[in-house]
Amino acid sequence: MGSGRRRVNVDVLVVGAGLAGLHTATLLARRGHDVLLTERRPRLDGAIRTTGIFVRRTLDDFELPADCLGPPIRRVVLYPPNRRRPVTLVSERDEYRVGDMGPLYVDAARTATDAGVRVLLGTRYEGRGRSSFLLTGPDGPIRVRARFVVGADGARSRVARDLALDRNQHLLAGAEEVFAIGASDRPPTFHCVIDPAIAPGYLAWVVDDGRHAHVGVAGYADRFPHGMRRALTRFSAAAPGLDGVERTDGGEVERRGGPIPVGGVLRRISCVDGLLVGDAAGAVSPLTAGGLDPCLRLSEHAAAVLDDALSSGRPDALAHYDGATLRAHFRGRLALRHGLAHVRSPVVAAAAFAVLRTSPGQAAARRILFGDASFPNRPVSS
Ligand SMILES: Cc1cc2nc3c(=O)[nH]c(=O)nc-3n(C[C@H](O)[C@H](O)[C@H](O)COP(=O)(O)OP(=O)(O)OC[C@H]3O[C@@H](n4cnc5c(N)ncnc54)[C@H](O)[C@@H]3O)c2cc1C
């Protein structure tokens, strides 16, 4: 699109170039549809909001560029608030790999462009007019007429609001520091600390894959006793697993953070004018807060439904994109989230560790951390 042109007609306008928007846009373009993807960030390798831990099922089922993935992690260490007698779980399989997210987003955008998607960076979706959507880019406003709009614009989706769809109400806030570390013979490890004083309602983590360390906290924003930033500083000063680890790259630290929807998939995620994917749709595991696998899987479903609607000319095809049906798969995880949200004192967290030290407790933890459960590929139709 030339800089002077201010009106565009497309089949689908996708708002947000996170993994959900990039994947949905690529799949639609590969099916021959005219897709415009708009992203407010001027570059995709900046302002990253995720640790980037990919679970085994995602690595098995989706093609991610191998050179953008860190070494496999099999070892998880769980710590109680006093950090004493941690529980170590080791899987026989490679369970996690941490994405080098900047290059990974850039690679996904290249794949989208190769498929025919027009990608506009530094271009914000402003809202919906009578017959078009308004964007503001570096060269001024752009009016887009689209048959459908896809809200891939994250946990606080503006598109969801404009389409009068459901919106995330139940959110955690997360923040982390990332830095390069020197190689050593430490096994790559995911350290998780359950301590309501540092991470109220969720956990604090150190992911050390031998190349980078991610040190983070997440929890209910209004329950951090002295705010999330202070909690991160405190945790980072005595983060487990990093004793004697050498920081490289001049000790440069990247800071990441953002909201995490944990209320489960929203019920109303489509209407005749469009639909929601990824965090905008609440597609995040309520228990683990993992959203990368769900956003890829839900994007596949979204692209199939939109393709059907565009090919048949029947916008009511979008009614098959139903969050209420998907939610049913998450009843168990929503109940466990409810339980985790109620761990409000170190005493309760320590009591949970007494259970974790038993064989049934460890078996349950292994099922959550190393199990095969994931977001359904396609919702069961109601
Ligand atoms: C600190 C933190 C750590 C996490 N770690 C993990 C993890 O290790 N593993 C895991 O599975 N999940 C993790 N998650 C969750 C996971 O990152 C998200 O579920 C996933 O990235 C969601 O992808 P998305 O494409 O839906 O949204 P996003 O990646 O948030 O993308 C939304 C995009 O929309 C753009 N946008 C928003 N509004 C507009 C607008 N008006 N106009 C144009 N563009 C707009 C944003 O700039 C953004 O690029 C983490 C989340 C947080 C906050």
The ligand as an ORCA input file, in Angstrom:
! r2SCAN-3c Opt
* xyz 0 1
  C       4.906    -12.009     31.511
  C       4.199    -13.077     30.690
  C       4.831    -14.300     30.471
  C       4.189    -15.290     29.727
  N       4.838    -16.458     29.490
  C       4.258    -17.428     28.764
  C       4.956    -18.627     28.448
  O       6.129    -18.770     28.794
  N       4.319    -19.592     27.730
  C       3.036    -19.445     27.324
  O       2.493    -20.371     26.697
  N       2.351    -18.299     27.560
  C       2.936    -17.292     28.256
  N       2.264    -16.112     28.476
  C       0.972    -15.928     27.807
  C       1.234    -15.753     26.296
  O       2.332    -14.913     26.103
  C       0.021    -15.137     25.591
  O      -1.112    -15.930     25.906
  C       0.222    -15.106     24.076
  O       1.406    -14.467     23.749
  C      -0.971    -14.391     23.447
  O      -0.719    -14.105     22.103
  P      -1.712    -13.113     21.342
  O      -1.225    -13.073     19.931
  O      -3.123    -13.471     21.595
  O      -1.519    -11.723     22.069
  P      -0.266    -10.739     22.113
  O       1.018    -11.466     21.937
  O      -0.472     -9.898     23.321
  O      -0.454     -9.860     20.797
  C      -1.422     -8.845     20.717
  C      -0.866     -7.813     19.760
  O      -1.882     -6.868     19.462
  C      -1.279     -5.604     19.374
  N      -2.319     -4.608     19.586
  C      -3.055     -4.429     20.714
  N      -3.926     -3.409     20.529
  C      -3.749     -2.974     19.251
  C      -4.366     -1.945     18.472
  N      -5.343     -1.154     18.960
  N      -3.923     -1.761     17.201
  C      -2.944     -2.544     16.675
  N      -2.309     -3.522     17.392
  C      -2.724     -3.729     18.652
  C      -0.216     -5.631     20.472
  O       0.786     -4.663     20.261
  C       0.313     -7.039     20.347
  O       1.407     -7.141     19.475
  C       2.881    -15.074     29.196
  C       2.255    -13.844     29.398
  C       2.910    -12.850     30.134
  C       2.231    -11.515     30.316
*
